[in-house]
C-alpha cells in the first residue's frame, strides 16, 4: 500500500516535471510545476514530515508560484513570444542531462548498499521535535535566515523600483 | 516504526531525486525564457529537499529537515531577487530571452 502510494506520487512528480520543461506556454509550465510541488508534498506526508509538508505547500504553492505567475502576467508573455531552442541544442541538452543521470545513478549504485534502519522514531518530523531542534541547536542560522530575508526584501524592492533618485 | 521505512527502500528516494534533479538540469539547458529557467532551478532545489527529508526520516535525525527549511528560505529569497532582476531586465530590453542577455560578454 505504502509502496503503491510512493510509486504513484513518484511517477506523477516525474511526469509533471517533464511536462513543465516540455510545454511551450510558460503559464502551463507554472501550473505543472505547482502539481510537481503537490506530489513532493505528498512524499513528505508519506515520510511522516507533516510540518515540512505544510510549510512546503505554503511557501512554494502559496508564495513562490504566485510570485512567478504574477510576474508572468505582468510581463504578458505568451506562446507566440516564447523563444524556441534549436533542435541541435535540444539534443545536446538531453544528452548532457541523461549522462548526468547515468553518472549519478551509476555512482550511487556502485557504492556500498545502504543499511536498513532497525528502528526509527516516528516523532522526528513533528512540529514539537523540529521546533526544539530549530530553537536550540540552530538558533544562530535561524536568525541569519531572518537577516537574509530582510536583505532579499530590500534588494527586491530596490530592483523593482522604476527609478532610483 | 514507520510503514514507509519498512516497505520503501531508501534507494527509491535516491533514484527519484536524481530523476527530478536531472529534469531540472535539462530544463535549465533547453529553455530560453529566463522565468522558466528560474522555475527549473526551483525544481532542482526541491529534488535535494526531498532527499534530505527522506534521509532525515530513515535515520531519525531532525537536522535534515531543519536543513530543508534553510534551503526553502534561500529558495524564496532567490526567487524574489531573481524575479526583481528579471522585471528590471524586461523593462530595459523588452525580452526575457536569455539568448539576448549577453551584454556582459567581452
Interface residues (C-beta under 8 A of the other chain):
Chain A: X1 X2 X3 X6 X10 X13 X14 X17 X18 X20 X21 X26 X29 X30 X33 X36 X37 X40 X43 X44 X46 X47 X48 X49 X51 X52 X55 X56 X59 X60 X63 X64 X67 X68 X71 X72 X74 X75 X77 X82 X83 X84 X85 X89 X90 X92 X93 X94 X96 X97 X98 X100 X101 X104 X105 X108 X114 X116 X117 X119 X120 X121 X122 X124 X125 X129 X130 X133 X134 X137 X138 X141 X145 X148 X149 X151 X152 X153 X155 X156 X157 X159 X160 X162
Chain B: X1 X2 X3 X4 X5 X6 X7 X8 X9 X10 X11 X12 X14 X15 X16 X18 X19 X20 X21 X22 X23 X24 X25 X26 X27 X29 X30 X31 X32 X33 X35 X36 X38 X39 X40 X42 X43 X46 X49 X50 X53 X54 X56 X57 X58 X59 X60 X61 X62 X63 X65 X66 X68 X69 X70 X72 X73 X74 X75 X76 X77 X78 X79 X80 X81 X83 X84 X85 X86 X87 X88 X90 X91 X95 X96 X97 X99
